[in-house]
Amino acid sequence: MQLSGQPVLILPEGTQRIVGRDAQRINITVAKAVANAVRSTLGPKGMDKMLVDDLGDIVVTNDGATILDEMNVEHPAAKMMVEVAKTQDKEVGDGTTTAVVVGGELLAKAEELLDKKIHPTLIIKGYRMAAGKAISLLNELAMDIDVNDEETLRKLAITSMTGKGVEEAREKLADIVVKAVKQVAENDEKMIVDTDYIKIEKKQGGDLADTELVNGIIIDKERVHPGMPKVVENAKIALINAPIEVKETETDAEIRITSPDQLQAFLDQEEKMLRDMVEKVKASGANVVFCQKGIDDLAQHFLAKEGILAVRRVKKSDMEKLAKATGATIVTSIKDLSDKDLGFAGKVEEKKIAGENMIFVENCKEPKAVTILVRGGTEHVVDEAERALNDAIGVVASTLKDGKIVAGGGAIEVALAMKLRDYAKTVGGREQLAIEAFASALEIIPTTLAESAGMDPIDTLVELRAKQEKEKNPYLGIDVFNAKISNMKDASVLEPMSVKKQAISSASEAAEMILRIDDIIAASKKSSESKGMPGGEGMGEFE
């Protein structure tokens, strides 16, 4: 910008600005690169990624959200794609790779339309119409499921875990997941499942088949005193969010002691206060205490003499889970503790797992919080098992909430794509091209599944379309294990409708947002890095 020969500087020196088509091209290229980074992990035959951080820590996974989180991307458009995965993970717990891959493909198809001189706002309008139509079609194509149909819920959990590192134990893990979710589900007019109350505790050692569901809570702590009982049957549990210690004064105070008798009296008084606290706990009838704060050494001794098992510095989240599992009330003052506040567990026991002591609170009556103890040969196996279980829990929980499922194996995507193409013809105008592009983008899922199974992606997709059209069967999809097209409903390859719904809406919203950007103004970095700068050398990271 110039004014009578003098340049007018609006932006600070070193600021990079990329305008118009170039800005769109760069953002689309980066988003496609992020999608390609996770694309090969899709499906039962998907491959894993090994991610090594700057400290040398290794993560081996094929979980889309984890890969993108660990990749530490710099480019702003790449960060928007990572957000898609995070949203998907938080909302439904699975389908992160699907959401990102579809988002990347929507942008790839949009790029072709931009090259044909179609304005971005028309593409966005078409995508929005297509996403709305796809979601309403999903509701029509979905199958209803009874919340008590445990067999179908198991199939959903197995589909979710297939292709993860837990394949050999997926039958047992699916049983555990369904039992855990059903246990914490609350039926208040409609099903409510708070997956936070399913605690996953990992311990290296044994193998995946040793993974177990505990009808209660496992606390990764030990008794505070060796004189306390190791096992307490018919436990009456007190949850205390207050220190079992003599409180220090809030303000600076000075106590003047002029004789040994006074010192002894002072110490006796301290001891009496601690003894009174323990007496109050005993009087309530509690024989197990979980304390969120500290327990004084002397108080530990008194508790041990009374035969009370105590654990200190228990995490707040664990205290809440204990309250849900045992029916206890968390008290913030020992003075207020009464038998009404106590919870019940059939057994509280300290066990040694993988060389570490843990407290098992088991056999609770109808607990609304449970624990899955995950075992595995190595740290990486246990971590990947935890991720697979989280996905399966998300899948079963979201199915219980909306009670609808669809066929997997790319079947639903092809069925949607075919119906969207029919819909596009009724719309007309340039938006028709965008709706058709949206339909083609959805087919990236069956195409990728075919590729990972070693099948010809184009031939497979054409054959799948033709068979679905001829047989009017939206359940036909790709059987990756036998490299053929078969009925996914009969093959028990099922997925929750909510996972697909969220993936389509997240992917289309992210694509629309990236397409709207026609100007990138990036401030200069403090250091001399150009990593991740739009159009800078950071682009190489995605190549």
KOLLUMLO-136538 format. One line per field, with one value per residue (C-alpha): x, y, z; chain; residue number from 0; residue in three letters. Coordinates in steps of 0.1 Angstrom, whole numbers, plus 5000, padded with zeros to 4 digits. Each point is the difference from the previous one (the first is absolute). Layout:
// residues N
xx [X_...]
yy [Y_...]
zz [Z_...]
chaine [A_...]
num [NUM_...]
residu [ALA_...]
END
This chain:
// residues 543
xx [5000_5015_4990_5017_5031_5003_4993_4974_5008_4970_5016_5032_5032_5005_4963_4991_4968_4986_4969_4972_5004_5035_4987_4973_5025_5024_4973_4985_5034_5008_4965_5004_5034_4987_4972_5025_5022_4972_4983_5020_4989_4963_4982_5007_5031_5012_5037_5014_5022_5030_5003_5032_5000_5029_5007_5002_4967_4983_4963_4989_4963_4975_4976_4994_4996_5031_5021_4990_5004_5035_5010_5003_4989_5009_4980_4967_4980_5015_4989_4965_5000_5014_4970_4977_5016_4998_4963_4992_5019_4982_4966_4998_5034_5006_5002_5028_5018_4968_4992_5035_5002_4966_5009_5032_4981_4973_5028_5017_4967_4994_5034_4989_4969_5021_5021_4968_4995_4971_4998_5008_4966_4982_5020_4994_4962_5000_5020_4976_4970_5017_5010_4964_4986_5026_4991_4962_5007_5021_4969_4980_5027_5009_4987_4984_5015_4986_5021_4998_5013_5035_5010_4997_5018_5028_5002_5003_5028_5018_4997_5015_5030_5007_5033_5012_5029_4975_4987_5007_4980_4973_4972_5008_5006_4967_4982_5017_4992_4962_4998_5018_4978_4968_5010_5006_4971_4971_4965_4984_4973_5028_5033_5028_5035_5028_5032_5021_4987_5017_5035_5028_5029_5031_5026_5028_5004_4980_4982_4969_4979_5006_4981_4971_4970_4998_4965_5013_5031_5037_5022_5036_5011_5009_4990_5017_5011_5012_4980_4967_4980_5008_4964_4968_4968_4966_5018_4984_5017_5006_5010_5017_5011_5018_5034_5002_5027_5002_4994_5026_4988_4990_5019_5035_4998_5026_4996_5022_5009_5019_5002_5002_4966_4984_5017_4987_4965_5002_5010_4974_4974_5011_4998_4965_4988_5012_4985_4967_5000_5006_4974_4975_5008_4996_4967_4985_5006_5025_5027_5015_5010_5010_5014_5006_5025_5028_4998_5024_5024_4985_4964_5012_5012_4966_4981_5021_4993_4962_5004_4990_5015_5009_5013_5012_5004_4974_4993_4968_4989_5005_4980_4971_5001_5002_4969_4982_5011_4994_4972_5021_4998_5032_5002_5021_5001_5007_4976_4971_5008_4972_4988_4977_5031_5016_5001_5001_5023_5000_5038_5028_5034_5036_5015_5034_4997_5032_5021_4978_4974_4964_4968_4971_4965_4979_4965_4982_4962_4989_5030_4996_5038_5022_5037_5016_5034_5020_5029_5025_5035_5016_4993_4991_4975_4983_4998_4985_4975_4989_4994_4981_4978_4993_4988_4978_4986_4991_4984_4978_4991_4989_4980_4981_4993_4984_4992_5009_5027_5012_5019_5038_5026_4993_4964_4983_5023_4993_4962_5001_5022_4975_4970_5018_5007_4963_4993_5025_4980_4970_5020_5016_5022_5037_4991_4992_5037_5009_4974_5014_5036_4988_4986_5033_5019_4980_5012_5036_4990_4992_5029_5025_4986_5005_5035_5010_4986_5021_4970_4998_4983_4983_4987_4987_4982_4984_4989_4987_4979_4986_4991_4983_4981_4989_4991_4987_5020_5017_5017_5024_5036_5036_5010_5037_5009_4987_5007_4964_4967_4975_4971_5015_4969_5004_5037_4993_5020_4979_5007_4979_4982_5012_5036_4992_4978_5026_5028_4979_4990_5036_5017_4977_5001_5038_5002_4975_5021_5032_4984_4988_5036_5014_5027_5027_5017_5028_5020_5038_5012_5021_5028_5013_4979_4979_4986_4963_4997_4974_5021_5031_5024_4977_4980_5027_4988_4968_5015]
yy [5000_5034_5036_5027_4978_4991_4963_4997_4971_4984_4968_4997_4991_4963_4992_4975_5005_4976_5010_4984_4968_4995_5001_4974_4978_4999_4993_4972_4985_4999_4986_4973_4991_4996_4978_4979_4996_4980_4985_4968_4992_4997_4967_4965_4997_5035_5004_5015_5032_5002_5035_5011_5033_5023_4982_4966_4987_4976_4996_4972_5004_5001_5022_5032_5024_4988_5002_5036_5010_4986_5013_5036_5017_5037_5012_5017_4980_4968_5010_5004_4964_4988_5017_4979_4969_5013_5010_4965_4984_5020_4997_4963_4985_4984_5008_5025_4987_5000_5036_5013_4979_5012_5036_4997_4985_5027_5026_4980_4999_5037_5008_4984_5022_5031_4992_5000_5036_4992_5025_4987_5012_4979_4969_5008_5003_4967_4982_5013_4988_4966_4996_5008_4975_4974_5002_4997_4970_4984_5001_4982_4974_4992_4970_5002_4981_4989_5013_4965_4983_4991_4979_5029_5023_4974_5000_5038_4998_4973_5021_5030_4979_4981_5011_5015_4982_4980_4978_4966_5009_5021_4975_5002_5038_5005_4981_5021_5033_4991_4990_5031_5024_4983_5002_5037_5009_5018_4999_5034_5001_4994_4982_5021_4986_5020_4981_5019_4975_4971_5002_4984_4989_4988_4976_4985_4962_4969_5002_5016_4970_5008_5033_5000_5020_5009_5008_5029_5022_4993_5026_5001_5006_4979_4998_5028_4977_4964_4992_5005_4970_4990_4988_5014_4980_5018_5033_5032_5027_5036_5026_5030_5032_5014_4993_4976_5022_5029_5031_5027_5035_5021_5030_5002_4991_4996_4977_5008_4969_5007_4966_4963_4993_5025_4984_4966_5014_5015_4966_4982_5024_4993_4963_5003_5020_4972_4973_5018_5001_4963_4994_5019_4979_4968_5012_5004_4963_5004_4973_5014_5037_5017_5034_5026_5019_4988_4977_5008_4972_4998_4999_4971_4981_5006_4989_4969_4991_5003_4977_5026_4999_5035_5015_5036_5026_4983_5020_5021_4981_4967_5013_5008_4966_4983_5020_4988_4964_4996_5024_5020_5037_5020_5020_5031_5000_4970_5015_4995_4963_4977_4964_5016_5012_4966_4979_4963_4975_4962_5000_5025_4984_5011_4979_5000_5005_5002_5006_5029_5000_5011_5002_4981_5011_4971_4984_5033_4999_5013_5023_5030_5001_4970_4994_4981_4987_4997_4976_4996_4988_5034_5036_5007_4971_5012_5036_4988_4978_5030_5020_4971_4996_5037_4998_4970_5016_5031_4979_4980_5031_5020_4971_4997_5038_5001_4963_5001_4981_4998_4974_5005_4990_5030_4989_5031_5024_4985_4999_5037_5010_4984_5017_5033_4998_4995_5030_5022_4995_5016_5030_5011_5030_5001_4987_4967_4996_5006_4974_4975_5008_4994_4966_4990_5012_4976_4971_5005_4977_4969_5009_5000_4968_4983_5013_4988_4965_4998_5003_5023_5031_5012_4965_4993_5033_4996_4965_5010_5029_4976_4973_5025_5015_4966_4983_5032_4989_5028_4974_4988_5010_4989_4968_5009_4966_4980_5028_5000_5018_4985_5009_5019_4995_4962_5003_5019_5030_5027_5036_5026_5025_5028_4993_5005_5029_5019_4991_5015_5031_5007_4993_5022_5029_4999_4999_5029_5020_4994_5009_5033_5012_5021_5019_4988_5026_4984_5020_4995_4974_5012_4977_4994_4969_4998_4967_4996_5035_5001_4994_4997_4971_4984_4987_4973_4984_4988_4989]
zz [5000_4990_5007_4979_4995_5038_5009_5028_5023_5017_5012_5021_4982_4994_4998_4972_4980_4975_4981_4980_4980_5015_5035_4992_4981_5030_5025_4979_4994_5038_5009_4974_5013_5035_4987_4980_5032_5017_4970_4999_5036_4990_5004_5013_4977_5007_5009_5032_5004_5022_5015_5018_5019_5007_5033_4981_5014_4976_4992_4977_4990_4972_5019_4979_5029_5018_4968_4992_5037_5001_4966_5014_4968_4995_4971_5009_4974_5013_5036_4987_4987_5034_5016_4979_5015_5035_4997_4986_5028_5027_4986_4990_5008_4966_4963_5003_4970_4979_5009_4991_4968_4988_5009_4979_4970_5001_4996_4973_4980_5008_4985_4967_5000_5008_4969_4980_5012_5023_5028_5036_5014_4974_5010_5037_4993_4981_5028_5026_4981_4995_5036_5012_4975_5009_5037_4993_4977_5027_5023_4972_4993_5037_5018_5034_5029_5033_5029_5016_4968_5015_4970_4976_5024_5002_4961_5000_5026_4980_4967_5019_5013_4968_4985_5033_5019_5021_4973_5017_5031_4984_5009_5037_5000_4981_5028_5026_4982_4996_5037_5012_4979_5010_5036_5001_4977_5016_4985_5007_4973_4975_5005_5015_5000_5017_4988_5026_5025_4981_5014_4980_5021_4981_5014_4979_5003_4991_4967_4985_5010_5036_4997_5025_5010_5036_5013_5020_5000_5000_5017_4991_5036_5031_5036_5020_5028_4999_5032_4982_4987_4964_4994_5014_4993_5000_4999_5013_4982_5011_4973_5017_4982_5031_5015_5029_5015_5025_4980_4999_5008_4971_5012_5014_5037_5027_5029_5030_5021_5032_5016_4990_5015_4976_4970_5012_5004_4965_4985_5020_4987_4964_5006_5016_4969_4977_5022_5000_4962_4999_5026_4979_4970_5021_5015_4965_4995_4972_4996_4968_4995_4967_5007_4973_5022_5023_5031_5029_5011_5034_4985_4978_5032_5017_4969_4997_5037_4993_4970_4975_4965_4989_4967_4996_4973_4977_4968_4999_4969_5018_5030_4978_4983_5035_5010_4969_5005_5037_5006_5026_5005_4999_5033_5004_5037_5023_5026_4976_4992_5009_4990_4973_4981_4997_4969_4996_4982_5004_5002_5002_4994_4994_4972_4984_4962_4979_5032_5012_5027_4989_5020_4985_5011_4987_5001_5003_4998_4966_4996_4977_4995_4990_4991_4972_5010_4967_4998_4972_4992_4995_5007_4964_4999_5031_4987_4967_5018_5020_4968_4985_5031_5001_4963_5008_5031_4980_4973_5024_5020_4970_4987_5033_4998_4965_4994_4963_4981_4964_4979_4999_4974_4979_4994_5015_4982_4965_5008_5010_4970_4976_5016_5001_4962_4994_5023_4981_4968_5017_5012_4967_4996_5010_5035_4982_4993_5036_5012_4975_5013_5036_4989_4984_5031_5022_4978_5011_5030_4979_4976_5029_5015_4966_4997_5035_4992_4968_4977_4969_5015_4967_4989_5036_5002_4966_5009_5034_4985_4973_5026_5024_4971_4985_5033_5017_5030_5021_5022_4973_5008_4997_5019_5004_5015_4970_4974_4987_5002_5025_5022_5030_5021_4997_5006_5033_4988_5017_5011_5020_4978_5023_4991_4962_5007_5020_4975_4971_5018_5015_4967_4979_5026_5000_4962_4997_5025_4981_4967_5013_5006_4972_5019_5024_5021_5022_5024_4999_5025_5029_4991_4965_4996_4968_5011_4993_4985_4973_4969_5021_5003_5026_4971_4996_5031_4983_4967]
chaine [A_A_A_A_A_A_A_A_A_A_A_A_A_A_A_A_A_A_A_A_A_A_A_A_A_A_A_A_A_A_A_A_A_A_A_A_A_A_A_A_A_A_A_A_A_A_A_A_A_A_A_A_A_A_A_A_A_A_A_A_A_A_A_A_A_A_A_A_A_A_A_A_A_A_A_A_A_A_A_A_A_A_A_A_A_A_A_A_A_A_A_A_A_A_A_A_A_A_A_A_A_A_A_A_A_A_A_A_A_A_A_A_A_A_A_A_A_A_A_A_A_A_A_A_A_A_A_A_A_A_A_A_A_A_A_A_A_A_A_A_A_A_A_A_A_A_A_A_A_A_A_A_A_A_A_A_A_A_A_A_A_A_A_A_A_A_A_A_A_A_A_A_A_A_A_A_A_A_A_A_A_A_A_A_A_A_A_A_A_A_A_A_A_A_A_A_A_A_A_A_A_A_A_A_A_A_A_A_A_A_A_A_A_A_A_A_A_A_A_A_A_A_A_A_A_A_A_A_A_A_A_A_A_A_A_A_A_A_A_A_A_A_A_A_A_A_A_A_A_A_A_A_A_A_A_A_A_A_A_A_A_A_A_A_A_A_A_A_A_A_A_A_A_A_A_A_A_A_A_A_A_A_A_A_A_A_A_A_A_A_A_A_A_A_A_A_A_A_A_A_A_A_A_A_A_A_A_A_A_A_A_A_A_A_A_A_A_A_A_A_A_A_A_A_A_A_A_A_A_A_A_A_A_A_A_A_A_A_A_A_A_A_A_A_A_A_A_A_A_A_A_A_A_A_A_A_A_A_A_A_A_A_A_A_A_A_A_A_A_A_A_A_A_A_A_A_A_A_A_A_A_A_A_A_A_A_A_A_A_A_A_A_A_A_A_A_A_A_A_A_A_A_A_A_A_A_A_A_A_A_A_A_A_A_A_A_A_A_A_A_A_A_A_A_A_A_A_A_A_A_A_A_A_A_A_A_A_A_A_A_A_A_A_A_A_A_A_A_A_A_A_A_A_A_A_A_A_A_A_A_A_A_A_A_A_A_A_A_A_A_A_A_A_A_A_A_A_A_A_A_A_A_A_A_A_A_A_A_A_A_A_A_A_A_A_A_A_A_A_A_A_A_A_A_A_A_A_A_A_A_A_A_A_A_A_A_A_A_A_A_A_A_A_A_A_A_A_A_A_A_A_A_A_A_A_A_A_A_A_A_A_A_A]
num [0_1_2_3_4_5_6_7_8_9_10_11_12_13_14_15_16_17_18_19_20_21_22_23_24_25_26_27_28_29_30_31_32_33_34_35_36_37_38_39_40_41_42_43_44_45_46_47_48_49_50_51_52_53_54_55_56_57_58_59_60_61_62_63_64_65_66_67_68_69_70_71_72_73_74_75_76_77_78_79_80_81_82_83_84_85_86_87_88_89_90_91_92_93_94_95_96_97_98_99_100_101_102_103_104_105_106_107_108_109_110_111_112_113_114_115_116_117_118_119_120_121_122_123_124_125_126_127_128_129_130_131_132_133_134_135_136_137_138_139_140_141_142_143_144_145_146_147_148_149_150_151_152_153_154_155_156_157_158_159_160_161_162_163_164_165_166_167_168_169_170_171_172_173_174_175_176_177_178_179_180_181_182_183_184_185_186_187_188_189_190_191_192_193_194_195_196_197_198_199_200_201_202_203_204_205_206_207_208_209_210_211_212_213_214_215_216_217_218_219_220_221_222_223_224_225_226_227_228_229_230_231_232_233_234_235_236_237_238_239_240_241_242_243_244_245_246_247_248_249_250_251_252_253_254_255_256_257_258_259_260_261_262_263_264_265_266_267_268_269_270_271_272_273_274_275_276_277_278_279_280_281_282_283_284_285_286_287_288_289_290_291_292_293_294_295_296_297_298_299_300_301_302_303_304_305_306_307_308_309_310_311_312_313_314_315_316_317_318_319_320_321_322_323_324_325_326_327_328_329_330_331_332_333_334_335_336_337_338_339_340_341_342_343_344_345_346_347_348_349_350_351_352_353_354_355_356_357_358_359_360_361_362_363_364_365_366_367_368_369_370_371_372_373_374_375_376_377_378_379_380_381_382_383_384_385_386_387_388_389_390_391_392_393_394_395_396_397_398_399_400_401_402_403_404_405_406_407_408_409_410_411_412_413_414_415_416_417_418_419_420_421_422_423_424_425_426_427_428_429_430_431_432_433_434_435_436_437_438_439_440_441_442_443_444_445_446_447_448_449_450_451_452_453_454_455_456_457_458_459_460_461_462_463_464_465_466_467_468_469_470_471_472_473_474_475_476_477_478_479_480_481_482_483_484_485_486_487_488_489_490_491_492_493_494_495_496_497_498_499_500_501_502_503_504_505_506_507_508_509_510_511_512_513_514_515_516_517_518_519_520_521_522_523_524_525_526_527_528_529_530_531_532_533_534_535_536_537_538_539_540_541_542]
residu [MET_GLN_LEU_SER_GLY_GLN_PRO_VAL_LEU_ILE_LEU_PRO_GLU_GLY_THR_GLN_ARG_ILE_VAL_GLY_ARG_ASP_ALA_GLN_ARG_ILE_ASN_ILE_THR_VAL_ALA_LYS_ALA_VAL_ALA_ASN_ALA_VAL_ARG_SER_THR_LEU_GLY_PRO_LYS_GLY_MET_ASP_LYS_MET_LEU_VAL_ASP_ASP_LEU_GLY_ASP_ILE_VAL_VAL_THR_ASN_ASP_GLY_ALA_THR_ILE_LEU_ASP_GLU_MET_ASN_VAL_GLU_HIS_PRO_ALA_ALA_LYS_MET_MET_VAL_GLU_VAL_ALA_LYS_THR_GLN_ASP_LYS_GLU_VAL_GLY_ASP_GLY_THR_THR_THR_ALA_VAL_VAL_VAL_GLY_GLY_GLU_LEU_LEU_ALA_LYS_ALA_GLU_GLU_LEU_LEU_ASP_LYS_LYS_ILE_HIS_PRO_THR_LEU_ILE_ILE_LYS_GLY_TYR_ARG_MET_ALA_ALA_GLY_LYS_ALA_ILE_SER_LEU_LEU_ASN_GLU_LEU_ALA_MET_ASP_ILE_ASP_VAL_ASN_ASP_GLU_GLU_THR_LEU_ARG_LYS_LEU_ALA_ILE_THR_SER_MET_THR_GLY_LYS_GLY_VAL_GLU_GLU_ALA_ARG_GLU_LYS_LEU_ALA_ASP_ILE_VAL_VAL_LYS_ALA_VAL_LYS_GLN_VAL_ALA_GLU_ASN_ASP_GLU_LYS_MET_ILE_VAL_ASP_THR_ASP_TYR_ILE_LYS_ILE_GLU_LYS_LYS_GLN_GLY_GLY_ASP_LEU_ALA_ASP_THR_GLU_LEU_VAL_ASN_GLY_ILE_ILE_ILE_ASP_LYS_GLU_ARG_VAL_HIS_PRO_GLY_MET_PRO_LYS_VAL_VAL_GLU_ASN_ALA_LYS_ILE_ALA_LEU_ILE_ASN_ALA_PRO_ILE_GLU_VAL_LYS_GLU_THR_GLU_THR_ASP_ALA_GLU_ILE_ARG_ILE_THR_SER_PRO_ASP_GLN_LEU_GLN_ALA_PHE_LEU_ASP_GLN_GLU_GLU_LYS_MET_LEU_ARG_ASP_MET_VAL_GLU_LYS_VAL_LYS_ALA_SER_GLY_ALA_ASN_VAL_VAL_PHE_CYS_GLN_LYS_GLY_ILE_ASP_ASP_LEU_ALA_GLN_HIS_PHE_LEU_ALA_LYS_GLU_GLY_ILE_LEU_ALA_VAL_ARG_ARG_VAL_LYS_LYS_SER_ASP_MET_GLU_LYS_LEU_ALA_LYS_ALA_THR_GLY_ALA_THR_ILE_VAL_THR_SER_ILE_LYS_ASP_LEU_SER_ASP_LYS_ASP_LEU_GLY_PHE_ALA_GLY_LYS_VAL_GLU_GLU_LYS_LYS_ILE_ALA_GLY_GLU_ASN_MET_ILE_PHE_VAL_GLU_ASN_CYS_LYS_GLU_PRO_LYS_ALA_VAL_THR_ILE_LEU_VAL_ARG_GLY_GLY_THR_GLU_HIS_VAL_VAL_ASP_GLU_ALA_GLU_ARG_ALA_LEU_ASN_ASP_ALA_ILE_GLY_VAL_VAL_ALA_SER_THR_LEU_LYS_ASP_GLY_LYS_ILE_VAL_ALA_GLY_GLY_GLY_ALA_ILE_GLU_VAL_ALA_LEU_ALA_MET_LYS_LEU_ARG_ASP_TYR_ALA_LYS_THR_VAL_GLY_GLY_ARG_GLU_GLN_LEU_ALA_ILE_GLU_ALA_PHE_ALA_SER_ALA_LEU_GLU_ILE_ILE_PRO_THR_THR_LEU_ALA_GLU_SER_ALA_GLY_MET_ASP_PRO_ILE_ASP_THR_LEU_VAL_GLU_LEU_ARG_ALA_LYS_GLN_GLU_LYS_GLU_LYS_ASN_PRO_TYR_LEU_GLY_ILE_ASP_VAL_PHE_ASN_ALA_LYS_ILE_SER_ASN_MET_LYS_ASP_ALA_SER_VAL_LEU_GLU_PRO_MET_SER_VAL_LYS_LYS_GLN_ALA_ILE_SER_SER_ALA_SER_GLU_ALA_ALA_GLU_MET_ILE_LEU_ARG_ILE_ASP_ASP_ILE_ILE_ALA_ALA_SER_LYS_LYS_SER_SER_GLU_SER_LYS_GLY_MET_PRO_GLY_GLY_GLU_GLY_MET_GLY_GLU_PHE_GLU]
END
